[in-house]
Amino acid sequence: MIAHPDEFLEALCKDASTRKKSTLELINSVCKEQAEHGNTDFSIAKIATLLADKGGPSEQSLRNKAASDYRALIKNWAQFTNGSIKKNKKAEVFSNTDDEILNGISDPTTKAYVGMILRENRSLRNENHILKIAEVTLYKPGLNGPSSSGDSNESIAFPSRKLTNTEIEALRHAISDELMKSQDWTTDERGRVEKNGIRIFKPGFITAIKKILEDYT
């Protein structure tokens, strides 16, 4: 099981110097921002670029032998969020490919329609990432983790976090009939969301959000 980044950071900081602890916390905050924004690029080059604006270590410094703990923290975030430590050119490829497709269409109506489909496709990819990011912001292992029985339906305790009204409304919208209808999505009794037989969200997505919202009604 991959350790939660918060716990991994705590372990790295345990015997670290004040300066090293400060750098670890800075790297952790940058990685967390990457995850919360739905970015999967946790390459040394990318993280170093983000750190540069905050006075963090350079790419060369991160690659030094003495920076093994820094790289380990970045790798942990990549593993925990299903990201990659290799430079992520995926987003650039999607963007360039979309532009090439649209530039090759001369008919305005067809071009507009294809553009709408491409935007919807990007939106679905981003929304599929929501559940992975939710693990970073909500899941805290060790509080009341699954027993040795391995029952996947066992309840897990979450730390107390107060949601803002905007966040509550966002969750309500995510499972609303209005959104389901506009996206042509269907749901089932297990909380799964599908579109034309293709899975959008895994079983438990709808039911999990409903349980969260129950605390705010």
NORJOSUL-V833746 format. One record per pair of residues at least 12 apart in sequence whose C-alpha atoms are under 10 Angstrom apart, sorted by sequence separation. I is the first residue (numbers start at 1). J is the second residue. D is the distance in whole Angstrom. If there is no record, write none. Layout:
BEGIN
<<I | J | D> <I | J | D>>
END
This chain:
BEGIN
<<9 | 21 | 9> <12 | 24 | 8> <13 | 25 | 9> <30 | 42 | 10> <34 | 46 | 10> <47 | 59 | 8> <48 | 60 | 9> <102 | 114 | 7> <144 | 156 | 6> <145 | 157 | 7> <175 | 187 | 9> <183 | 195 | 8> <184 | 196 | 8> <185 | 197 | 9> <187 | 199 | 10> <190 | 202 | 9> <191 | 203 | 5> <192 | 204 | 6> <193 | 205 | 8> <12 | 25 | 10> <34 | 47 | 9> <45 | 58 | 9> <46 | 59 | 9> <48 | 61 | 9> <57 | 70 | 10> <101 | 114 | 9> <102 | 115 | 7> <143 | 156 | 8> <144 | 157 | 5> <145 | 158 | 10> <180 | 193 | 9> <185 | 198 | 9> <186 | 199 | 10> <187 | 200 | 10> <190 | 203 | 5> <191 | 204 | 4> <192 | 205 | 6> <193 | 206 | 8> <10 | 24 | 10> <44 | 58 | 9> <45 | 59 | 6> <48 | 62 | 8> <71 | 85 | 9> <101 | 115 | 9> <142 | 156 | 9> <143 | 157 | 6> <144 | 158 | 8> <180 | 194 | 10> <185 | 199 | 9> <186 | 200 | 9> <187 | 201 | 9> <189 | 203 | 9> <190 | 204 | 6> <191 | 205 | 5> <192 | 206 | 7> <9 | 24 | 7> <10 | 25 | 9> <31 | 46 | 10> <44 | 59 | 6> <45 | 60 | 9> <47 | 62 | 9> <141 | 156 | 9> <142 | 157 | 9> <143 | 158 | 7> <180 | 195 | 9> <185 | 200 | 8> <188 | 203 | 8> <189 | 204 | 9> <190 | 205 | 8> <191 | 206 | 4> <192 | 207 | 9> <9 | 25 | 8> <31 | 47 | 7> <34 | 50 | 9> <43 | 59 | 10> <44 | 60 | 9> <98 | 114 | 9> <99 | 115 | 9> <102 | 118 | 9> <140 | 156 | 9> <141 | 157 | 9> <142 | 158 | 10> <143 | 159 | 8> <175 | 191 | 10> <187 | 203 | 9> <188 | 204 | 10> <190 | 206 | 8> <191 | 207 | 5> <30 | 47 | 7> <33 | 50 | 10> <45 | 62 | 9> <98 | 115 | 8> <101 | 118 | 10> <139 | 156 | 9> <140 | 157 | 8> <141 | 158 | 9> <189 | 206 | 9> <190 | 207 | 7> <191 | 208 | 8> <9 | 27 | 10> <30 | 48 | 10> <44 | 62 | 7> <45 | 63 | 10> <139 | 157 | 9> <140 | 158 | 6> <141 | 159 | 10> <175 | 193 | 9> <187 | 205 | 10> <188 | 206 | 9> <189 | 207 | 9> <191 | 209 | 9> <6 | 25 | 10> <9 | 28 | 7> <31 | 50 | 9> <44 | 63 | 8> <99 | 118 | 10> <138 | 157 | 10> <139 | 158 | 6> <140 | 159 | 7> <187 | 206 | 8> <191 | 210 | 10> <8 | 28 | 10> <27 | 47 | 8> <30 | 50 | 7> <31 | 51 | 10> <98 | 118 | 7> <138 | 158 | 7> <139 | 159 | 8> <27 | 48 | 9> <30 | 51 | 7> <98 | 119 | 9> <138 | 159 | 7> <6 | 28 | 8> <29 | 51 | 10> <137 | 159 | 10> <138 | 160 | 9> <5 | 28 | 8> <27 | 50 | 9> <95 | 118 | 10> <138 | 161 | 8> <27 | 51 | 7> <30 | 54 | 9> <47 | 71 | 10> <94 | 118 | 10> <137 | 161 | 10> <26 | 51 | 8> <5 | 31 | 9> <6 | 32 | 10> <30 | 56 | 10> <44 | 70 | 10> <5 | 32 | 9> <27 | 54 | 10> <44 | 71 | 8> <47 | 74 | 8> <95 | 122 | 10> <23 | 51 | 10> <26 | 54 | 8> <43 | 71 | 9> <94 | 122 | 9> <26 | 55 | 9> <27 | 56 | 8> <42 | 71 | 10> <26 | 56 | 7> <27 | 57 | 9> <44 | 74 | 8> <175 | 205 | 9> <176 | 206 | 10> <26 | 57 | 10> <43 | 74 | 8> <44 | 75 | 9> <91 | 122 | 10> <174 | 205 | 10> <175 | 206 | 6> <23 | 55 | 10> <24 | 56 | 10> <42 | 74 | 7> <43 | 75 | 8> <174 | 206 | 9> <175 | 207 | 9> <23 | 56 | 7> <42 | 75 | 7> <22 | 56 | 10> <23 | 57 | 8> <42 | 76 | 10> <172 | 206 | 10> <175 | 209 | 8> <42 | 77 | 8> <43 | 78 | 9> <171 | 206 | 10> <174 | 209 | 9> <175 | 210 | 8> <42 | 78 | 6> <40 | 77 | 9> <41 | 78 | 8> <42 | 79 | 9> <172 | 209 | 8> <40 | 78 | 7> <47 | 85 | 10> <171 | 209 | 7> <172 | 210 | 8> <39 | 78 | 10> <40 | 79 | 10> <42 | 81 | 10> <46 | 85 | 9> <171 | 210 | 9> <43 | 83 | 9> <45 | 85 | 9> <46 | 86 | 9> <47 | 87 | 10> <40 | 81 | 7> <41 | 82 | 10> <42 | 83 | 7> <43 | 84 | 7> <44 | 85 | 7> <45 | 86 | 9> <46 | 87 | 7> <168 | 209 | 10> <171 | 212 | 9> <172 | 213 | 8> <28 | 70 | 9> <31 | 73 | 9> <32 | 74 | 10> <35 | 77 | 8> <39 | 81 | 9> <40 | 82 | 7> <41 | 83 | 6> <42 | 84 | 6> <43 | 85 | 4> <44 | 86 | 8> <45 | 87 | 7> <46 | 88 | 9> <171 | 213 | 8> <27 | 70 | 7> <31 | 74 | 7> <34 | 77 | 9> <35 | 78 | 9> <38 | 81 | 9> <40 | 83 | 4> <41 | 84 | 6> <42 | 85 | 5> <43 | 86 | 5> <44 | 87 | 8> <45 | 88 | 10> <27 | 71 | 9> <30 | 74 | 9> <31 | 75 | 10> <34 | 78 | 10> <39 | 83 | 8> <40 | 84 | 6> <41 | 85 | 7> <42 | 86 | 7> <43 | 87 | 5> <168 | 212 | 9> <169 | 213 | 9> <24 | 69 | 8> <25 | 70 | 10> <28 | 73 | 7> <31 | 76 | 10> <32 | 77 | 8> <35 | 80 | 10> <36 | 81 | 10> <38 | 83 | 10> <39 | 84 | 10> <40 | 85 | 9> <41 | 86 | 7> <42 | 87 | 7> <43 | 88 | 7> <168 | 213 | 7> <24 | 70 | 6> <27 | 73 | 8> <28 | 74 | 8> <31 | 77 | 7> <35 | 81 | 7> <40 | 86 | 10> <41 | 87 | 6> <42 | 88 | 8> <20 | 67 | 10> <23 | 70 | 8> <24 | 71 | 10> <27 | 74 | 7> <31 | 78 | 9> <34 | 81 | 10> <35 | 82 | 10> <40 | 87 | 9> <41 | 88 | 5> <82 | 129 | 9> <127 | 174 | 10> <25 | 73 | 10> <35 | 83 | 9> <40 | 88 | 7> <41 | 89 | 8> <81 | 129 | 9> <168 | 216 | 8> <20 | 69 | 9> <24 | 73 | 8> <28 | 77 | 8> <32 | 81 | 10> <34 | 83 | 10> <39 | 88 | 9> <41 | 90 | 9> <83 | 132 | 10> <163 | 212 | 10> <20 | 70 | 9> <24 | 74 | 10> <40 | 90 | 9> <41 | 91 | 10> <81 | 131 | 10> <82 | 132 | 8> <163 | 213 | 10> <40 | 91 | 10> <81 | 132 | 6> <82 | 133 | 10> <153 | 204 | 10> <165 | 216 | 9> <39 | 91 | 9> <80 | 132 | 8> <81 | 133 | 7> <16 | 69 | 10> <80 | 133 | 9> <81 | 134 | 9> <162 | 215 | 10> <163 | 216 | 9> <81 | 135 | 8> <162 | 216 | 9> <80 | 135 | 8> <81 | 136 | 7> <13 | 69 | 10> <80 | 136 | 8> <12 | 69 | 7> <12 | 70 | 9> <77 | 136 | 9> <124 | 183 | 10> <9 | 69 | 9> <12 | 72 | 9> <9 | 70 | 10> <12 | 73 | 8> <9 | 72 | 10> <120 | 183 | 9> <8 | 72 | 9> <9 | 73 | 7> <8 | 73 | 7> <6 | 73 | 10> <9 | 76 | 9> <5 | 73 | 7> <8 | 76 | 8> <5 | 74 | 9> <8 | 77 | 9> <5 | 75 | 10> <131 | 201 | 8> <5 | 76 | 6> <6 | 77 | 10> <128 | 199 | 10> <130 | 201 | 9> <131 | 202 | 9> <4 | 76 | 8> <5 | 77 | 6> <128 | 200 | 7> <129 | 201 | 9> <3 | 76 | 7> <4 | 77 | 8> <5 | 78 | 10> <127 | 200 | 8> <128 | 201 | 7> <2 | 76 | 8> <3 | 77 | 9> <5 | 79 | 10> <127 | 201 | 9> <128 | 202 | 9> <131 | 205 | 8> <2 | 77 | 9> <4 | 79 | 10> <5 | 80 | 7> <125 | 200 | 9> <3 | 79 | 9> <4 | 80 | 7> <5 | 81 | 10> <124 | 200 | 8> <2 | 79 | 7> <3 | 80 | 7> <4 | 81 | 10> <124 | 201 | 10> <2 | 80 | 6> <1 | 80 | 9> <2 | 81 | 10> <38 | 125 | 10> <39 | 126 | 9> <38 | 126 | 7> <37 | 126 | 9> <38 | 127 | 9> <40 | 129 | 9> <38 | 128 | 10> <39 | 129 | 9> <38 | 129 | 6> <37 | 129 | 10> <38 | 130 | 8> <36 | 129 | 10> <37 | 130 | 10> <35 | 129 | 9> <36 | 130 | 9> <38 | 132 | 9> <39 | 133 | 10> <35 | 130 | 10> <38 | 133 | 7> <36 | 132 | 10> <37 | 133 | 9> <35 | 132 | 9> <36 | 133 | 6> <35 | 133 | 6> <36 | 134 | 9> <34 | 133 | 10> <35 | 134 | 10> <36 | 136 | 8> <32 | 133 | 9> <35 | 136 | 8> <36 | 137 | 8> <35 | 137 | 9> <32 | 136 | 8> <32 | 137 | 9> <6 | 136 | 9> <4 | 135 | 9> <5 | 136 | 8> <4 | 136 | 8> <7 | 140 | 9> <6 | 140 | 8> <7 | 141 | 9> <4 | 139 | 8> <5 | 140 | 10> <6 | 141 | 10> <7 | 142 | 10> <4 | 140 | 7> <3 | 140 | 10> <4 | 141 | 7> <3 | 141 | 8> <4 | 142 | 10>>
END
